[in-house]
Amino acid sequence: MTPDSGSKELVITCEIHAPREIVFQAWSETEHLKHWWGPKGFEISVKHLDFRAGGSFHYSMQAPDGSQMWGKFVYQEIKAPEKIVWNNCFSDEAGNIVRSPFSDLIPLEIRNEVVLSDNDGTTQLTLCSRSINATEEERSFFEGMFESMKQGFGGTFDQLEQYLSRMN
């Protein structure tokens, strides 16, 4: 599956105050991911992590109100400690791709690429996201979500920053 041609790409860049190798490690191990991945206030439980091209990360997210949803990454490319490319989707407990619980217009799959650049002891993290095999209506809806997605990812990356600061 390839990203939709002609679709707009969400791009988020932030600075993480930790060395690139440590930031990469936080993306690659269950013990780290469960502490920072996902929306603020959600509890993440990792069902499975196979961090390699062709592997997957399958997890559940429990909201403060007790509701639960599942997500899954399927890793496309990993180049330590520089780049991680994965397709992201909502899933059921068995790992099957399902529609978002929020809207049927959210594309079934999103391609994400994180690039980590060394910046004198800190890390510049750049996330690029684009829909995959989406209808025109799904692409348009996805692109209309960019501002709220920037806020959501901003909160997730704040959690990453806070988690890494506690590790040092």
Chimera marker file (.cmm) of the C-alpha trace (Angstrom):
<marker_set name="trace">
<marker id="1" x="0.000" y="0.000" z="0.000" r="1" g="1" b="0" radius="0.5"/>
<marker id="2" x="1.282" y="3.395" z="-0.906" r="1" g="1" b="0" radius="0.5"/>
<marker id="3" x="0.228" y="6.830" z="0.266" r="1" g="1" b="0" radius="0.5"/>
<marker id="4" x="-2.494" y="8.517" z="-1.744" r="1" g="1" b="0" radius="0.5"/>
<marker id="5" x="-1.034" y="10.582" z="-4.559" r="1" g="1" b="0" radius="0.5"/>
<marker id="6" x="-2.165" y="14.176" z="-4.528" r="1" g="1" b="0" radius="0.5"/>
<marker id="7" x="-3.163" y="14.045" z="-0.880" r="1" g="1" b="0" radius="0.5"/>
<marker id="8" x="-1.845" y="16.595" z="1.545" r="1" g="1" b="0" radius="0.5"/>
<marker id="9" x="0.594" y="15.530" z="4.222" r="1" g="1" b="0" radius="0.5"/>
<marker id="10" x="0.465" y="16.412" z="7.898" r="1" g="1" b="0" radius="0.5"/>
<marker id="11" x="3.932" y="17.533" z="9.027" r="1" g="1" b="0" radius="0.5"/>
<marker id="12" x="4.812" y="18.115" z="12.685" r="1" g="1" b="0" radius="0.5"/>
<marker id="13" x="8.277" y="19.015" z="13.932" r="1" g="1" b="0" radius="0.5"/>
<marker id="14" x="9.331" y="19.292" z="17.555" r="1" g="1" b="0" radius="0.5"/>
<marker id="15" x="12.481" y="19.237" z="19.645" r="1" g="1" b="0" radius="0.5"/>
<marker id="16" x="12.962" y="16.504" z="22.234" r="1" g="1" b="0" radius="0.5"/>
<marker id="17" x="15.531" y="17.226" z="24.928" r="1" g="1" b="0" radius="0.5"/>
<marker id="18" x="17.247" y="13.842" z="24.804" r="1" g="1" b="0" radius="0.5"/>
<marker id="19" x="19.865" y="12.214" z="22.571" r="1" g="1" b="0" radius="0.5"/>
<marker id="20" x="18.564" y="10.670" z="19.350" r="1" g="1" b="0" radius="0.5"/>
<marker id="21" x="19.491" y="7.113" z="20.383" r="1" g="1" b="0" radius="0.5"/>
<marker id="22" x="17.385" y="7.438" z="23.560" r="1" g="1" b="0" radius="0.5"/>
<marker id="23" x="14.429" y="8.896" z="21.630" r="1" g="1" b="0" radius="0.5"/>
<marker id="24" x="14.648" y="6.040" z="19.119" r="1" g="1" b="0" radius="0.5"/>
<marker id="25" x="14.734" y="3.514" z="21.979" r="1" g="1" b="0" radius="0.5"/>
<marker id="26" x="11.542" y="5.056" z="23.397" r="1" g="1" b="0" radius="0.5"/>
<marker id="27" x="9.805" y="4.254" z="20.085" r="1" g="1" b="0" radius="0.5"/>
<marker id="28" x="11.170" y="0.717" z="19.876" r="1" g="1" b="0" radius="0.5"/>
<marker id="29" x="10.491" y="-0.990" z="23.218" r="1" g="1" b="0" radius="0.5"/>
<marker id="30" x="7.266" y="-1.988" z="24.987" r="1" g="1" b="0" radius="0.5"/>
<marker id="31" x="8.501" y="-0.762" z="28.355" r="1" g="1" b="0" radius="0.5"/>
<marker id="32" x="8.885" y="2.747" z="26.963" r="1" g="1" b="0" radius="0.5"/>
<marker id="33" x="5.929" y="2.998" z="24.551" r="1" g="1" b="0" radius="0.5"/>
<marker id="34" x="3.327" y="2.210" z="27.192" r="1" g="1" b="0" radius="0.5"/>
<marker id="35" x="4.430" y="5.244" z="29.215" r="1" g="1" b="0" radius="0.5"/>
<marker id="36" x="4.060" y="7.940" z="26.574" r="1" g="1" b="0" radius="0.5"/>
<marker id="37" x="2.291" y="6.835" z="23.381" r="1" g="1" b="0" radius="0.5"/>
<marker id="38" x="-1.303" y="7.920" z="22.847" r="1" g="1" b="0" radius="0.5"/>
<marker id="39" x="-3.604" y="10.739" z="23.856" r="1" g="1" b="0" radius="0.5"/>
<marker id="40" x="-3.086" y="12.526" z="27.175" r="1" g="1" b="0" radius="0.5"/>
<marker id="41" x="-5.004" y="10.863" z="29.982" r="1" g="1" b="0" radius="0.5"/>
<marker id="42" x="-5.267" y="7.486" z="28.238" r="1" g="1" b="0" radius="0.5"/>
<marker id="43" x="-3.757" y="4.298" z="29.629" r="1" g="1" b="0" radius="0.5"/>
<marker id="44" x="-1.880" y="2.257" z="27.035" r="1" g="1" b="0" radius="0.5"/>
<marker id="45" x="-1.608" y="-1.536" z="27.249" r="1" g="1" b="0" radius="0.5"/>
<marker id="46" x="0.704" y="-3.269" z="24.806" r="1" g="1" b="0" radius="0.5"/>
<marker id="47" x="-0.611" y="-6.584" z="23.522" r="1" g="1" b="0" radius="0.5"/>
<marker id="48" x="2.238" y="-7.183" z="21.066" r="1" g="1" b="0" radius="0.5"/>
<marker id="49" x="5.363" y="-5.424" z="19.786" r="1" g="1" b="0" radius="0.5"/>
<marker id="50" x="7.561" y="-6.796" z="17.023" r="1" g="1" b="0" radius="0.5"/>
<marker id="51" x="9.767" y="-3.828" z="16.149" r="1" g="1" b="0" radius="0.5"/>
<marker id="52" x="11.098" y="-4.693" z="12.697" r="1" g="1" b="0" radius="0.5"/>
<marker id="53" x="10.063" y="-4.084" z="9.084" r="1" g="1" b="0" radius="0.5"/>
<marker id="54" x="7.010" y="-6.300" z="8.615" r="1" g="1" b="0" radius="0.5"/>
<marker id="55" x="6.393" y="-6.458" z="12.371" r="1" g="1" b="0" radius="0.5"/>
<marker id="56" x="3.639" y="-4.758" z="14.317" r="1" g="1" b="0" radius="0.5"/>
<marker id="57" x="2.701" y="-2.878" z="17.466" r="1" g="1" b="0" radius="0.5"/>
<marker id="58" x="-0.788" y="-3.800" z="18.731" r="1" g="1" b="0" radius="0.5"/>
<marker id="59" x="-2.115" y="-1.890" z="21.712" r="1" g="1" b="0" radius="0.5"/>
<marker id="60" x="-5.236" y="-0.795" z="23.540" r="1" g="1" b="0" radius="0.5"/>
<marker id="61" x="-6.048" y="2.667" z="24.800" r="1" g="1" b="0" radius="0.5"/>
<marker id="62" x="-8.333" y="3.142" z="27.776" r="1" g="1" b="0" radius="0.5"/>
<marker id="63" x="-9.898" y="6.576" z="28.093" r="1" g="1" b="0" radius="0.5"/>
<marker id="64" x="-10.453" y="8.284" z="31.451" r="1" g="1" b="0" radius="0.5"/>
<marker id="65" x="-14.189" y="7.432" z="31.116" r="1" g="1" b="0" radius="0.5"/>
<marker id="66" x="-13.286" y="3.714" z="30.917" r="1" g="1" b="0" radius="0.5"/>
<marker id="67" x="-13.989" y="3.263" z="27.203" r="1" g="1" b="0" radius="0.5"/>
<marker id="68" x="-11.429" y="1.243" z="25.307" r="1" g="1" b="0" radius="0.5"/>
<marker id="69" x="-10.207" y="1.197" z="21.716" r="1" g="1" b="0" radius="0.5"/>
<marker id="70" x="-7.455" y="-0.656" z="19.911" r="1" g="1" b="0" radius="0.5"/>
<marker id="71" x="-4.743" y="0.486" z="17.528" r="1" g="1" b="0" radius="0.5"/>
<marker id="72" x="-2.097" y="-1.153" z="15.406" r="1" g="1" b="0" radius="0.5"/>
<marker id="73" x="1.107" y="-0.145" z="13.614" r="1" g="1" b="0" radius="0.5"/>
<marker id="74" x="2.541" y="-2.274" z="10.818" r="1" g="1" b="0" radius="0.5"/>
<marker id="75" x="6.175" y="-1.302" z="10.409" r="1" g="1" b="0" radius="0.5"/>
<marker id="76" x="7.317" y="-0.661" z="6.823" r="1" g="1" b="0" radius="0.5"/>
<marker id="77" x="10.877" y="0.572" z="7.354" r="1" g="1" b="0" radius="0.5"/>
<marker id="78" x="13.164" y="1.000" z="10.343" r="1" g="1" b="0" radius="0.5"/>
<marker id="79" x="16.574" y="2.623" z="10.162" r="1" g="1" b="0" radius="0.5"/>
<marker id="80" x="18.058" y="2.950" z="13.653" r="1" g="1" b="0" radius="0.5"/>
<marker id="81" x="18.305" y="5.578" z="15.080" r="1" g="1" b="0" radius="0.5"/>
<marker id="82" x="17.047" y="7.785" z="12.246" r="1" g="1" b="0" radius="0.5"/>
<marker id="83" x="13.733" y="6.705" z="10.802" r="1" g="1" b="0" radius="0.5"/>
<marker id="84" x="10.587" y="4.684" z="11.491" r="1" g="1" b="0" radius="0.5"/>
<marker id="85" x="7.885" y="4.237" z="8.860" r="1" g="1" b="0" radius="0.5"/>
<marker id="86" x="4.610" y="2.517" z="9.709" r="1" g="1" b="0" radius="0.5"/>
<marker id="87" x="1.024" y="2.177" z="8.625" r="1" g="1" b="0" radius="0.5"/>
<marker id="88" x="-1.353" y="3.016" z="11.465" r="1" g="1" b="0" radius="0.5"/>
<marker id="89" x="-4.959" y="1.913" z="11.891" r="1" g="1" b="0" radius="0.5"/>
<marker id="90" x="-7.661" y="1.332" z="14.433" r="1" g="1" b="0" radius="0.5"/>
<marker id="91" x="-8.096" y="-2.366" z="15.135" r="1" g="1" b="0" radius="0.5"/>
<marker id="92" x="-10.111" y="-4.811" z="17.143" r="1" g="1" b="0" radius="0.5"/>
<marker id="93" x="-8.663" y="-6.886" z="19.970" r="1" g="1" b="0" radius="0.5"/>
<marker id="94" x="-7.612" y="-9.576" z="17.467" r="1" g="1" b="0" radius="0.5"/>
<marker id="95" x="-5.649" y="-7.034" z="15.404" r="1" g="1" b="0" radius="0.5"/>
<marker id="96" x="-8.051" y="-6.781" z="12.458" r="1" g="1" b="0" radius="0.5"/>
<marker id="97" x="-8.373" y="-3.345" z="10.860" r="1" g="1" b="0" radius="0.5"/>
<marker id="98" x="-11.624" y="-1.611" z="11.820" r="1" g="1" b="0" radius="0.5"/>
<marker id="99" x="-13.176" y="1.802" z="11.272" r="1" g="1" b="0" radius="0.5"/>
<marker id="100" x="-12.424" y="4.560" z="13.737" r="1" g="1" b="0" radius="0.5"/>
<marker id="101" x="-14.859" y="4.761" z="16.645" r="1" g="1" b="0" radius="0.5"/>
<marker id="102" x="-15.091" y="8.529" z="15.972" r="1" g="1" b="0" radius="0.5"/>
<marker id="103" x="-16.031" y="8.669" z="12.298" r="1" g="1" b="0" radius="0.5"/>
<marker id="104" x="-16.450" y="6.387" z="9.295" r="1" g="1" b="0" radius="0.5"/>
<marker id="105" x="-14.692" y="9.076" z="7.257" r="1" g="1" b="0" radius="0.5"/>
<marker id="106" x="-11.287" y="8.580" z="8.886" r="1" g="1" b="0" radius="0.5"/>
<marker id="107" x="-9.185" y="6.561" z="6.407" r="1" g="1" b="0" radius="0.5"/>
<marker id="108" x="-8.674" y="2.935" z="7.388" r="1" g="1" b="0" radius="0.5"/>
<marker id="109" x="-4.895" y="3.357" z="7.194" r="1" g="1" b="0" radius="0.5"/>
<marker id="110" x="-2.496" y="6.239" z="7.634" r="1" g="1" b="0" radius="0.5"/>
<marker id="111" x="1.173" y="6.118" z="6.620" r="1" g="1" b="0" radius="0.5"/>
<marker id="112" x="3.437" y="7.736" z="9.200" r="1" g="1" b="0" radius="0.5"/>
<marker id="113" x="7.120" y="8.495" z="9.001" r="1" g="1" b="0" radius="0.5"/>
<marker id="114" x="9.169" y="9.726" z="11.932" r="1" g="1" b="0" radius="0.5"/>
<marker id="115" x="12.630" y="11.107" z="11.218" r="1" g="1" b="0" radius="0.5"/>
<marker id="116" x="14.956" y="11.748" z="14.162" r="1" g="1" b="0" radius="0.5"/>
<marker id="117" x="17.804" y="14.195" z="13.588" r="1" g="1" b="0" radius="0.5"/>
<marker id="118" x="20.654" y="14.766" z="16.037" r="1" g="1" b="0" radius="0.5"/>
<marker id="119" x="20.813" y="18.394" z="17.154" r="1" g="1" b="0" radius="0.5"/>
<marker id="120" x="23.776" y="18.762" z="19.574" r="1" g="1" b="0" radius="0.5"/>
<marker id="121" x="22.392" y="16.443" z="22.262" r="1" g="1" b="0" radius="0.5"/>
<marker id="122" x="18.737" y="17.103" z="21.565" r="1" g="1" b="0" radius="0.5"/>
<marker id="123" x="16.638" y="15.456" z="18.877" r="1" g="1" b="0" radius="0.5"/>
<marker id="124" x="14.557" y="17.062" z="16.180" r="1" g="1" b="0" radius="0.5"/>
<marker id="125" x="11.563" y="14.810" z="15.585" r="1" g="1" b="0" radius="0.5"/>
<marker id="126" x="9.632" y="15.225" z="12.340" r="1" g="1" b="0" radius="0.5"/>
<marker id="127" x="6.408" y="13.301" z="11.797" r="1" g="1" b="0" radius="0.5"/>
<marker id="128" x="4.799" y="13.121" z="8.353" r="1" g="1" b="0" radius="0.5"/>
<marker id="129" x="1.365" y="11.480" z="7.967" r="1" g="1" b="0" radius="0.5"/>
<marker id="130" x="-0.648" y="10.769" z="4.836" r="1" g="1" b="0" radius="0.5"/>
<marker id="131" x="-3.750" y="8.711" z="4.059" r="1" g="1" b="0" radius="0.5"/>
<marker id="132" x="-3.476" y="5.351" z="2.274" r="1" g="1" b="0" radius="0.5"/>
<marker id="133" x="-6.024" y="4.062" z="-0.269" r="1" g="1" b="0" radius="0.5"/>
<marker id="134" x="-8.603" y="6.573" z="0.934" r="1" g="1" b="0" radius="0.5"/>
<marker id="135" x="-11.647" y="7.779" z="-0.935" r="1" g="1" b="0" radius="0.5"/>
<marker id="136" x="-11.748" y="11.451" z="-1.902" r="1" g="1" b="0" radius="0.5"/>
<marker id="137" x="-14.204" y="12.031" z="0.959" r="1" g="1" b="0" radius="0.5"/>
<marker id="138" x="-11.910" y="10.260" z="3.457" r="1" g="1" b="0" radius="0.5"/>
<marker id="139" x="-8.854" y="12.222" z="2.228" r="1" g="1" b="0" radius="0.5"/>
<marker id="140" x="-10.712" y="15.489" z="2.579" r="1" g="1" b="0" radius="0.5"/>
<marker id="141" x="-11.909" y="14.585" z="6.082" r="1" g="1" b="0" radius="0.5"/>
<marker id="142" x="-8.376" y="13.505" z="7.100" r="1" g="1" b="0" radius="0.5"/>
<marker id="143" x="-6.870" y="16.739" z="5.810" r="1" g="1" b="0" radius="0.5"/>
<marker id="144" x="-9.560" y="18.691" z="7.678" r="1" g="1" b="0" radius="0.5"/>
<marker id="145" x="-8.365" y="17.054" z="10.906" r="1" g="1" b="0" radius="0.5"/>
<marker id="146" x="-4.782" y="18.354" z="10.640" r="1" g="1" b="0" radius="0.5"/>
<marker id="147" x="-5.148" y="21.093" z="13.267" r="1" g="1" b="0" radius="0.5"/>
<marker id="148" x="-6.687" y="18.761" z="15.862" r="1" g="1" b="0" radius="0.5"/>
<marker id="149" x="-4.107" y="16.092" z="14.971" r="1" g="1" b="0" radius="0.5"/>
<marker id="150" x="-1.308" y="18.620" z="15.561" r="1" g="1" b="0" radius="0.5"/>
<marker id="151" x="-2.724" y="19.241" z="19.038" r="1" g="1" b="0" radius="0.5"/>
<marker id="152" x="-3.094" y="15.505" z="19.708" r="1" g="1" b="0" radius="0.5"/>
<marker id="153" x="0.399" y="14.624" z="18.545" r="1" g="1" b="0" radius="0.5"/>
<marker id="154" x="1.713" y="17.678" z="20.384" r="1" g="1" b="0" radius="0.5"/>
<marker id="155" x="0.302" y="16.240" z="23.613" r="1" g="1" b="0" radius="0.5"/>
<marker id="156" x="1.766" y="12.815" z="22.828" r="1" g="1" b="0" radius="0.5"/>
<marker id="157" x="5.188" y="14.295" z="22.107" r="1" g="1" b="0" radius="0.5"/>
<marker id="158" x="4.955" y="16.338" z="25.338" r="1" g="1" b="0" radius="0.5"/>
<marker id="159" x="4.387" y="13.023" z="27.138" r="1" g="1" b="0" radius="0.5"/>
<marker id="160" x="7.460" y="11.585" z="25.384" r="1" g="1" b="0" radius="0.5"/>
<marker id="161" x="9.520" y="14.587" z="26.521" r="1" g="1" b="0" radius="0.5"/>
<marker id="162" x="8.266" y="14.253" z="30.112" r="1" g="1" b="0" radius="0.5"/>
<marker id="163" x="8.856" y="10.502" z="30.149" r="1" g="1" b="0" radius="0.5"/>
<marker id="164" x="12.424" y="10.852" z="28.870" r="1" g="1" b="0" radius="0.5"/>
<marker id="165" x="13.181" y="13.600" z="31.404" r="1" g="1" b="0" radius="0.5"/>
<marker id="166" x="12.186" y="11.187" z="34.199" r="1" g="1" b="0" radius="0.5"/>
<marker id="167" x="14.499" y="8.500" z="32.776" r="1" g="1" b="0" radius="0.5"/>
<marker id="168" x="17.613" y="10.699" z="33.135" r="1" g="1" b="0" radius="0.5"/>
<link id1="1" id2="2" r="1" g="1" b="0" radius="0.2"/>
<link id1="2" id2="3" r="1" g="1" b="0" radius="0.2"/>
<link id1="3" id2="4" r="1" g="1" b="0" radius="0.2"/>
<link id1="4" id2="5" r="1" g="1" b="0" radius="0.2"/>
<link id1="5" id2="6" r="1" g="1" b="0" radius="0.2"/>
<link id1="6" id2="7" r="1" g="1" b="0" radius="0.2"/>
<link id1="7" id2="8" r="1" g="1" b="0" radius="0.2"/>
<link id1="8" id2="9" r="1" g="1" b="0" radius="0.2"/>
<link id1="9" id2="10" r="1" g="1" b="0" radius="0.2"/>
<link id1="10" id2="11" r="1" g="1" b="0" radius="0.2"/>
<link id1="11" id2="12" r="1" g="1" b="0" radius="0.2"/>
<link id1="12" id2="13" r="1" g="1" b="0" radius="0.2"/>
<link id1="13" id2="14" r="1" g="1" b="0" radius="0.2"/>
<link id1="14" id2="15" r="1" g="1" b="0" radius="0.2"/>
<link id1="15" id2="16" r="1" g="1" b="0" radius="0.2"/>
<link id1="16" id2="17" r="1" g="1" b="0" radius="0.2"/>
<link id1="17" id2="18" r="1" g="1" b="0" radius="0.2"/>
<link id1="18" id2="19" r="1" g="1" b="0" radius="0.2"/>
<link id1="19" id2="20" r="1" g="1" b="0" radius="0.2"/>
<link id1="20" id2="21" r="1" g="1" b="0" radius="0.2"/>
<link id1="21" id2="22" r="1" g="1" b="0" radius="0.2"/>
<link id1="22" id2="23" r="1" g="1" b="0" radius="0.2"/>
<link id1="23" id2="24" r="1" g="1" b="0" radius="0.2"/>
<link id1="24" id2="25" r="1" g="1" b="0" radius="0.2"/>
<link id1="25" id2="26" r="1" g="1" b="0" radius="0.2"/>
<link id1="26" id2="27" r="1" g="1" b="0" radius="0.2"/>
<link id1="27" id2="28" r="1" g="1" b="0" radius="0.2"/>
<link id1="28" id2="29" r="1" g="1" b="0" radius="0.2"/>
<link id1="29" id2="30" r="1" g="1" b="0" radius="0.2"/>
<link id1="30" id2="31" r="1" g="1" b="0" radius="0.2"/>
<link id1="31" id2="32" r="1" g="1" b="0" radius="0.2"/>
<link id1="32" id2="33" r="1" g="1" b="0" radius="0.2"/>
<link id1="33" id2="34" r="1" g="1" b="0" radius="0.2"/>
<link id1="34" id2="35" r="1" g="1" b="0" radius="0.2"/>
<link id1="35" id2="36" r="1" g="1" b="0" radius="0.2"/>
<link id1="36" id2="37" r="1" g="1" b="0" radius="0.2"/>
<link id1="37" id2="38" r="1" g="1" b="0" radius="0.2"/>
<link id1="38" id2="39" r="1" g="1" b="0" radius="0.2"/>
<link id1="39" id2="40" r="1" g="1" b="0" radius="0.2"/>
<link id1="40" id2="41" r="1" g="1" b="0" radius="0.2"/>
<link id1="41" id2="42" r="1" g="1" b="0" radius="0.2"/>
<link id1="42" id2="43" r="1" g="1" b="0" radius="0.2"/>
<link id1="43" id2="44" r="1" g="1" b="0" radius="0.2"/>
<link id1="44" id2="45" r="1" g="1" b="0" radius="0.2"/>
<link id1="45" id2="46" r="1" g="1" b="0" radius="0.2"/>
<link id1="46" id2="47" r="1" g="1" b="0" radius="0.2"/>
<link id1="47" id2="48" r="1" g="1" b="0" radius="0.2"/>
<link id1="48" id2="49" r="1" g="1" b="0" radius="0.2"/>
<link id1="49" id2="50" r="1" g="1" b="0" radius="0.2"/>
<link id1="50" id2="51" r="1" g="1" b="0" radius="0.2"/>
<link id1="51" id2="52" r="1" g="1" b="0" radius="0.2"/>
<link id1="52" id2="53" r="1" g="1" b="0" radius="0.2"/>
<link id1="53" id2="54" r="1" g="1" b="0" radius="0.2"/>
<link id1="54" id2="55" r="1" g="1" b="0" radius="0.2"/>
<link id1="55" id2="56" r="1" g="1" b="0" radius="0.2"/>
<link id1="56" id2="57" r="1" g="1" b="0" radius="0.2"/>
<link id1="57" id2="58" r="1" g="1" b="0" radius="0.2"/>
<link id1="58" id2="59" r="1" g="1" b="0" radius="0.2"/>
<link id1="59" id2="60" r="1" g="1" b="0" radius="0.2"/>
<link id1="60" id2="61" r="1" g="1" b="0" radius="0.2"/>
<link id1="61" id2="62" r="1" g="1" b="0" radius="0.2"/>
<link id1="62" id2="63" r="1" g="1" b="0" radius="0.2"/>
<link id1="63" id2="64" r="1" g="1" b="0" radius="0.2"/>
<link id1="64" id2="65" r="1" g="1" b="0" radius="0.2"/>
<link id1="65" id2="66" r="1" g="1" b="0" radius="0.2"/>
<link id1="66" id2="67" r="1" g="1" b="0" radius="0.2"/>
<link id1="67" id2="68" r="1" g="1" b="0" radius="0.2"/>
<link id1="68" id2="69" r="1" g="1" b="0" radius="0.2"/>
<link id1="69" id2="70" r="1" g="1" b="0" radius="0.2"/>
<link id1="70" id2="71" r="1" g="1" b="0" radius="0.2"/>
<link id1="71" id2="72" r="1" g="1" b="0" radius="0.2"/>
<link id1="72" id2="73" r="1" g="1" b="0" radius="0.2"/>
<link id1="73" id2="74" r="1" g="1" b="0" radius="0.2"/>
<link id1="74" id2="75" r="1" g="1" b="0" radius="0.2"/>
<link id1="75" id2="76" r="1" g="1" b="0" radius="0.2"/>
<link id1="76" id2="77" r="1" g="1" b="0" radius="0.2"/>
<link id1="77" id2="78" r="1" g="1" b="0" radius="0.2"/>
<link id1="78" id2="79" r="1" g="1" b="0" radius="0.2"/>
<link id1="79" id2="80" r="1" g="1" b="0" radius="0.2"/>
<link id1="80" id2="81" r="1" g="1" b="0" radius="0.2"/>
<link id1="81" id2="82" r="1" g="1" b="0" radius="0.2"/>
<link id1="82" id2="83" r="1" g="1" b="0" radius="0.2"/>
<link id1="83" id2="84" r="1" g="1" b="0" radius="0.2"/>
<link id1="84" id2="85" r="1" g="1" b="0" radius="0.2"/>
<link id1="85" id2="86" r="1" g="1" b="0" radius="0.2"/>
<link id1="86" id2="87" r="1" g="1" b="0" radius="0.2"/>
<link id1="87" id2="88" r="1" g="1" b="0" radius="0.2"/>
<link id1="88" id2="89" r="1" g="1" b="0" radius="0.2"/>
<link id1="89" id2="90" r="1" g="1" b="0" radius="0.2"/>
<link id1="90" id2="91" r="1" g="1" b="0" radius="0.2"/>
<link id1="91" id2="92" r="1" g="1" b="0" radius="0.2"/>
<link id1="92" id2="93" r="1" g="1" b="0" radius="0.2"/>
<link id1="93" id2="94" r="1" g="1" b="0" radius="0.2"/>
<link id1="94" id2="95" r="1" g="1" b="0" radius="0.2"/>
<link id1="95" id2="96" r="1" g="1" b="0" radius="0.2"/>
<link id1="96" id2="97" r="1" g="1" b="0" radius="0.2"/>
<link id1="97" id2="98" r="1" g="1" b="0" radius="0.2"/>
<link id1="98" id2="99" r="1" g="1" b="0" radius="0.2"/>
<link id1="99" id2="100" r="1" g="1" b="0" radius="0.2"/>
<link id1="100" id2="101" r="1" g="1" b="0" radius="0.2"/>
<link id1="101" id2="102" r="1" g="1" b="0" radius="0.2"/>
<link id1="102" id2="103" r="1" g="1" b="0" radius="0.2"/>
<link id1="103" id2="104" r="1" g="1" b="0" radius="0.2"/>
<link id1="104" id2="105" r="1" g="1" b="0" radius="0.2"/>
<link id1="105" id2="106" r="1" g="1" b="0" radius="0.2"/>
<link id1="106" id2="107" r="1" g="1" b="0" radius="0.2"/>
<link id1="107" id2="108" r="1" g="1" b="0" radius="0.2"/>
<link id1="108" id2="109" r="1" g="1" b="0" radius="0.2"/>
<link id1="109" id2="110" r="1" g="1" b="0" radius="0.2"/>
<link id1="110" id2="111" r="1" g="1" b="0" radius="0.2"/>
<link id1="111" id2="112" r="1" g="1" b="0" radius="0.2"/>
<link id1="112" id2="113" r="1" g="1" b="0" radius="0.2"/>
<link id1="113" id2="114" r="1" g="1" b="0" radius="0.2"/>
<link id1="114" id2="115" r="1" g="1" b="0" radius="0.2"/>
<link id1="115" id2="116" r="1" g="1" b="0" radius="0.2"/>
<link id1="116" id2="117" r="1" g="1" b="0" radius="0.2"/>
<link id1="117" id2="118" r="1" g="1" b="0" radius="0.2"/>
<link id1="118" id2="119" r="1" g="1" b="0" radius="0.2"/>
<link id1="119" id2="120" r="1" g="1" b="0" radius="0.2"/>
<link id1="120" id2="121" r="1" g="1" b="0" radius="0.2"/>
<link id1="121" id2="122" r="1" g="1" b="0" radius="0.2"/>
<link id1="122" id2="123" r="1" g="1" b="0" radius="0.2"/>
<link id1="123" id2="124" r="1" g="1" b="0" radius="0.2"/>
<link id1="124" id2="125" r="1" g="1" b="0" radius="0.2"/>
<link id1="125" id2="126" r="1" g="1" b="0" radius="0.2"/>
<link id1="126" id2="127" r="1" g="1" b="0" radius="0.2"/>
<link id1="127" id2="128" r="1" g="1" b="0" radius="0.2"/>
<link id1="128" id2="129" r="1" g="1" b="0" radius="0.2"/>
<link id1="129" id2="130" r="1" g="1" b="0" radius="0.2"/>
<link id1="130" id2="131" r="1" g="1" b="0" radius="0.2"/>
<link id1="131" id2="132" r="1" g="1" b="0" radius="0.2"/>
<link id1="132" id2="133" r="1" g="1" b="0" radius="0.2"/>
<link id1="133" id2="134" r="1" g="1" b="0" radius="0.2"/>
<link id1="134" id2="135" r="1" g="1" b="0" radius="0.2"/>
<link id1="135" id2="136" r="1" g="1" b="0" radius="0.2"/>
<link id1="136" id2="137" r="1" g="1" b="0" radius="0.2"/>
<link id1="137" id2="138" r="1" g="1" b="0" radius="0.2"/>
<link id1="138" id2="139" r="1" g="1" b="0" radius="0.2"/>
<link id1="139" id2="140" r="1" g="1" b="0" radius="0.2"/>
<link id1="140" id2="141" r="1" g="1" b="0" radius="0.2"/>
<link id1="141" id2="142" r="1" g="1" b="0" radius="0.2"/>
<link id1="142" id2="143" r="1" g="1" b="0" radius="0.2"/>
<link id1="143" id2="144" r="1" g="1" b="0" radius="0.2"/>
<link id1="144" id2="145" r="1" g="1" b="0" radius="0.2"/>
<link id1="145" id2="146" r="1" g="1" b="0" radius="0.2"/>
<link id1="146" id2="147" r="1" g="1" b="0" radius="0.2"/>
<link id1="147" id2="148" r="1" g="1" b="0" radius="0.2"/>
<link id1="148" id2="149" r="1" g="1" b="0" radius="0.2"/>
<link id1="149" id2="150" r="1" g="1" b="0" radius="0.2"/>
<link id1="150" id2="151" r="1" g="1" b="0" radius="0.2"/>
<link id1="151" id2="152" r="1" g="1" b="0" radius="0.2"/>
<link id1="152" id2="153" r="1" g="1" b="0" radius="0.2"/>
<link id1="153" id2="154" r="1" g="1" b="0" radius="0.2"/>
<link id1="154" id2="155" r="1" g="1" b="0" radius="0.2"/>
<link id1="155" id2="156" r="1" g="1" b="0" radius="0.2"/>
<link id1="156" id2="157" r="1" g="1" b="0" radius="0.2"/>
<link id1="157" id2="158" r="1" g="1" b="0" radius="0.2"/>
<link id1="158" id2="159" r="1" g="1" b="0" radius="0.2"/>
<link id1="159" id2="160" r="1" g="1" b="0" radius="0.2"/>
<link id1="160" id2="161" r="1" g="1" b="0" radius="0.2"/>
<link id1="161" id2="162" r="1" g="1" b="0" radius="0.2"/>
<link id1="162" id2="163" r="1" g="1" b="0" radius="0.2"/>
<link id1="163" id2="164" r="1" g="1" b="0" radius="0.2"/>
<link id1="164" id2="165" r="1" g="1" b="0" radius="0.2"/>
<link id1="165" id2="166" r="1" g="1" b="0" radius="0.2"/>
<link id1="166" id2="167" r="1" g="1" b="0" radius="0.2"/>
<link id1="167" id2="168" r="1" g="1" b="0" radius="0.2"/>
</marker_set>
